Amino acid sequence: MSHPAQQLPSIDRLTRGAEGRRLVELFGRTRVTAALKASIADARERLFEDEELTLSESTLLDSAERALSGQAKTLRSVLNLTGTVLHTNLGRAVLPKQALQAVLQVASGPSNLEFDLETGRRGDRDLELERLLQEITGAEAATVVNNNAAAVMLALNTLAHNRQVPVSRGELVEIGGSFRVPEIMAQSGCSLVEVGATNRTRLSDFEAAINEETALLMKVHTSNYQIQGFTESVTEKALSNLAHQYHLPFMTDLGSGTLVNLTRYNLPYEPTVQDALRSGADVVTFSGDKLLGGPQAGLIVGTRAAIDAIKKNPMKRALRVDKMTLAALTAVLKLYLTPEALIKDLPTLKDLSRPAVEIQKFGEALLPAAAAVMSDRFQADLVPTKSQIGSGALPIDVLPSWALAIKSSAELNADQDIVDFASKLRLGEPAIIGRIQDSQLLFDLRTLYDPAALLSALETVS
Ligand SMILES: *Cc1c(COP(=O)(O)O)cnc(C)c1O
């Protein structure tokens, strides 16, 4: 017997069947041949890894059709039931409808992006955004770039090029693999001076590091981890006082940052931009699509002198945001002018502050419907779980929630059944993404309000 990888059907054979002929009709022979070639090659590779795999002709044709119809590509709709509300791989914050309307308006025709309607002259694209950030945070000035990584880089490049920046060894963070403080420093053209120890840094460590080469003092919010036990770090207030004593600016990278005190929504405390400014920060950087709940962007607020210098840096042009981002961000910031309406209007805060009892009630209504649509190969249950805020924010504090838990009724290969089930749901439209834990597929219901798509997928796939 030859290896199963050698028994795969030929392209010719696949395109002669009814299903193959339908694909040729729809997409043309050239594209179908190329797509089938790719799916056969992929199948061959998978069979060499696992001989037991059963790959039928229809599996090959299906995967070719997915590739041809663009379904296998990125940017398909996903139902995020992972329990991580701000999921970086799933696009972080979901925009409020006010932001969508604003994007539609500026995208569908010309706008006064950089045009002053009163004078008829060239205007500043950041003006409205700056006015809103001044009102919300009390900052003297503000600007915006492509993301927070860009904000940190631009601020450092402007204020500390060819000079030294002391940072605590406990704050040399890596965010999502590509943002590492030491590397961002190097790329910005400044030299990092590590101070203190991983678990303990004192004000005196910073003071000892200051010399005539020092450009500014910097604090980085340790978004995605916590150092526990025998620890000590320097507060923003103490660092900014020290910086100012030496006539240096003080910069803080809040990472997520937030414009409202989250404890008012029963969420764990996260440093606010206002707190950072009150502590005396001259430059504060934070993301647009983390807790703020807006589009991908990096916001910079601070003193007029610092922001003016940042805006004059030629790199600002390379890192600037486009009109659609600007429109969405401005619309989101306007919502912060009425904080009482925020949890109703802003999807991120609505999800994060959704009470566990409400999620439980929703789950109790969903459970019988889910059980009814599924075949008896699977069983559904409602179980308590914990959601996470995500995007590096507050990984330690988890939010109590409820999940629809699905397990296989089979006595053999139950784990494989659940893995296959999860994979089929991922390939559906919309793609439905949960997480597998203890042989069960969990769908955290915190981010689900309309169960129709989930129920229909469970019916199809089970
Ligand atoms: C997330 C984060 C960044 C990067 O922000 P992006 O908007 O993803 O570029 C930088 N610094 C800290 C502390 C962060 O948490």
The ligand as an SDF file (V2000), in Angstrom:
LIG
                    3D

 15 15  0  0  0  0  0  0  0  0999 V2000
   -0.3610   48.5060   24.3810 C   0  0  0  0  0  0  0  0  0  0  0  0
    0.7990   49.2680   24.8370 C   0  0  0  0  0  0  0  0  0  0  0  0
    1.6300   49.9160   23.9300 C   0  0  0  0  0  0  0  0  0  0  0  0
    1.4080   49.8270   22.4390 C   0  0  0  0  0  0  0  0  0  0  0  0
    0.2020   50.4280   22.0800 O   0  0  0  0  0  0  0  0  0  0  0  0
   -0.3860   50.1910   20.5840 P   0  0  0  0  0  0  0  0  0  0  0  0
   -1.5260   51.1480   20.5240 O   0  0  0  0  0  0  0  0  0  0  0  0
   -0.7720   48.7630   20.5240 O   0  0  0  0  0  0  0  0  0  0  0  0
    0.6950   50.5300   19.6350 O   0  0  0  0  0  0  0  0  0  0  0  0
    2.6810   50.6420   24.4150 C   0  0  0  0  0  0  0  0  0  0  0  0
    2.9370   50.7200   25.7290 N   0  0  0  0  0  0  0  0  0  0  0  0
    2.1650   50.0920   26.6520 C   0  0  0  0  0  0  0  0  0  0  0  0
    2.5300   50.2110   28.0980 C   0  0  0  0  0  0  0  0  0  0  0  0
    1.0580   49.3540   26.2420 C   0  0  0  0  0  0  0  0  0  0  0  0
    0.2940   48.7230   27.1230 O   0  0  0  0  0  0  0  0  0  0  0  0
  1  2  1  0
  2  3  1  0
  2 14  2  0
  3  4  1  0
  3 10  2  0
  4  5  1  0
  5  6  1  0
  6  7  2  0
  6  8  1  0
  6  9  1  0
 10 11  1  0
 11 12  2  0
 12 13  1  0
 12 14  1  0
 14 15  1  0
M  END
$$$$
